[in-house]
């Protein structure tokens, strides 16, 4: 198995939109109503929104490939692109999304390590993320990676208010 990582460019816009939609839907459709899923997917991953995110110089997207097939992606944010006010010393992992058929192969950890490298490269002292309270696998993974829950914030899936746990890892 050959694993490669590649920074996304505007040429990747449609592929990024497709994998965003696919991986989010695969992961969360069983725990949310079809109406709320459809509303969220259309809002979060319409082409204009994905293009806006990709064009933000403080956001960085990376595809992970397994044997030349896109298996998932990473999105990290710094500075004003962070989804919460966490300061200039922080880097946000907004998404580590892996296709179902590529899970349990170490790709999440591979992308996590890329985020650590990005944080060090940008002289950040902390990495943080939000993880849905019902996403137990992700919560356990991040705890294993050294994150500590420091708070929570509201997140809307369509018209349903949900809770994301804020988790932080101090570097160094």
C-alpha positions as CSV (number, residue, x, y, z in Angstrom):
1,X,0.0,0.0,0.0
2,X,1.5,3.3,-1.1
3,X,0.3,6.5,0.7
4,X,0.8,10.0,-0.7
5,X,-0.4,13.4,0.3
6,X,-1.0,16.3,-2.0
7,X,-2.0,19.9,-1.4
8,X,-5.3,20.7,-3.1
9,X,-5.5,23.4,-5.7
10,X,-8.4,25.0,-7.7
11,X,-8.1,22.2,-10.2
12,X,-9.2,19.9,-7.4
13,X,-12.4,21.9,-6.6
14,X,-14.9,19.4,-7.9
15,X,-13.1,16.4,-6.5
16,X,-12.9,18.1,-3.1
17,X,-16.6,18.9,-3.2
18,X,-17.4,15.2,-4.1
19,X,-15.3,13.7,-1.4
20,X,-16.6,16.2,1.2
21,X,-20.2,15.3,0.4
22,X,-19.5,11.5,0.2
23,X,-17.5,11.2,3.4
24,X,-19.7,13.4,5.5
25,X,-22.8,11.6,4.3
26,X,-21.2,8.1,4.9
27,X,-20.2,9.1,8.4
28,X,-23.3,10.9,9.7
29,X,-26.4,9.8,7.7
30,X,-27.3,7.0,10.1
31,X,-27.5,9.5,13.0
32,X,-29.4,12.3,11.4
33,X,-32.7,12.8,9.5
34,X,-32.5,12.8,5.7
35,X,-33.9,16.3,5.7
36,X,-31.2,17.7,8.0
37,X,-28.5,15.8,6.2
38,X,-29.6,17.2,2.8
39,X,-29.9,20.8,4.2
40,X,-26.4,20.6,5.8
41,X,-24.7,19.0,2.8
42,X,-26.2,21.6,0.5
43,X,-25.1,24.5,2.7
44,X,-21.6,23.2,3.7
45,X,-20.5,21.6,0.4
46,X,-22.1,23.5,-2.4
47,X,-19.5,24.5,-5.1
48,X,-19.4,28.2,-4.1
49,X,-18.8,27.4,-0.5
50,X,-16.0,24.9,-1.2
51,X,-14.4,27.4,-3.6
52,X,-14.6,30.1,-0.9
53,X,-12.9,27.8,1.6
54,X,-10.2,26.7,-0.9
55,X,-9.4,30.3,-1.9
56,X,-8.8,31.4,1.8
57,X,-5.1,31.6,2.2
58,X,-5.4,30.7,5.9
59,X,-7.1,27.3,5.1
60,X,-5.2,24.4,3.7
61,X,-6.6,21.2,2.1
62,X,-4.7,18.0,1.5
63,X,-5.8,14.9,-0.3
64,X,-4.5,11.5,0.9
65,X,-4.0,8.9,-1.8
66,X,-3.8,5.2,-1.3
67,X,-2.3,3.5,-4.4
68,X,-3.2,6.6,-6.5
69,X,-6.8,6.7,-5.4
70,X,-8.2,9.5,-3.2
71,X,-9.0,8.0,0.2
72,X,-9.7,11.2,2.1
73,X,-8.6,14.7,3.0
74,X,-7.5,17.1,5.7
75,X,-8.5,20.7,6.2
76,X,-6.6,22.9,8.6
77,X,-7.2,26.6,9.4
78,X,-5.0,29.3,10.9
79,X,-5.5,32.9,11.9
80,X,-9.0,34.3,10.9
81,X,-10.0,31.1,9.1
82,X,-10.4,29.2,12.4
83,X,-14.1,28.5,13.1
84,X,-13.7,29.7,16.7
85,X,-11.6,32.5,18.2
86,X,-8.6,30.6,19.5
87,X,-5.8,33.1,18.9
88,X,-2.8,33.4,16.6
89,X,-0.9,30.6,18.4
90,X,-3.5,28.0,17.4
91,X,-4.1,25.8,14.3
92,X,-7.5,24.2,13.8
93,X,-8.0,20.8,12.4
94,X,-11.5,21.3,10.8
95,X,-11.7,18.1,8.9
96,X,-10.1,14.7,8.7
97,X,-12.4,12.8,6.4
98,X,-11.7,9.3,5.3
99,X,-13.8,7.3,2.9
100,X,-15.4,4.3,4.6
101,X,-13.6,1.7,2.6
102,X,-10.2,3.2,3.6
103,X,-10.9,3.5,7.4
104,X,-8.9,1.6,10.0
105,X,-5.7,1.7,7.8
106,X,-3.9,4.5,9.7
107,X,-4.9,7.3,7.3
108,X,-6.4,9.4,10.1
109,X,-3.2,9.3,12.0
110,X,-1.2,10.1,8.8
111,X,-3.3,13.2,8.2
112,X,-3.1,14.1,11.9
113,X,0.7,14.0,11.6
114,X,0.5,16.3,8.6
115,X,-1.5,18.8,10.7
116,X,1.1,18.6,13.4
117,X,3.8,19.3,10.8
118,X,1.8,22.3,9.6
119,X,1.4,23.7,13.1
120,X,5.1,23.4,13.7
121,X,5.9,25.0,10.3
122,X,3.6,27.9,11.2
123,X,5.0,28.2,14.8
124,X,1.7,27.3,16.5
125,X,1.7,26.2,20.1
126,X,-1.7,24.5,20.1
127,X,-3.9,22.4,17.8
128,X,-7.6,22.3,18.4
129,X,-10.7,20.8,16.8
130,X,-14.4,20.3,17.3
131,X,-15.8,16.8,17.4
132,X,-19.5,15.9,17.5
133,X,-20.4,14.5,20.9
134,X,-21.9,11.4,19.2
135,X,-18.9,10.7,17.1
136,X,-17.3,8.3,19.7
137,X,-14.7,6.8,17.4
138,X,-13.3,10.3,16.6
139,X,-13.4,11.4,20.3
140,X,-11.5,8.3,21.3
141,X,-8.9,8.8,18.5
142,X,-8.3,12.4,19.5
143,X,-7.9,11.5,23.2
144,X,-5.4,8.9,22.2
145,X,-3.5,11.5,20.2
146,X,-3.2,13.7,23.3
147,X,-6.2,16.0,23.0
148,X,-8.1,17.2,26.1
149,X,-11.7,18.4,26.0
150,X,-11.7,22.1,27.0
151,X,-15.3,23.1,26.1
152,X,-18.1,22.8,23.7
153,X,-20.0,24.8,21.1
154,X,-23.3,24.5,19.2
155,X,-23.5,23.2,15.7
156,X,-26.6,23.0,13.5
157,X,-27.4,20.0,11.4
158,X,-30.2,21.5,9.3
159,X,-32.7,22.6,12.0
160,X,-31.3,20.4,14.8
161,X,-29.0,21.9,17.4
162,X,-26.1,19.6,18.2
163,X,-23.0,19.9,20.3
164,X,-19.3,19.7,19.3
165,X,-16.7,19.1,22.0
166,X,-13.7,21.5,21.7
167,X,-10.5,19.5,22.1
168,X,-7.0,21.0,22.4
169,X,-3.5,19.6,22.2
170,X,-0.6,21.7,23.4
171,X,2.6,21.2,21.3
172,X,6.2,21.1,22.5
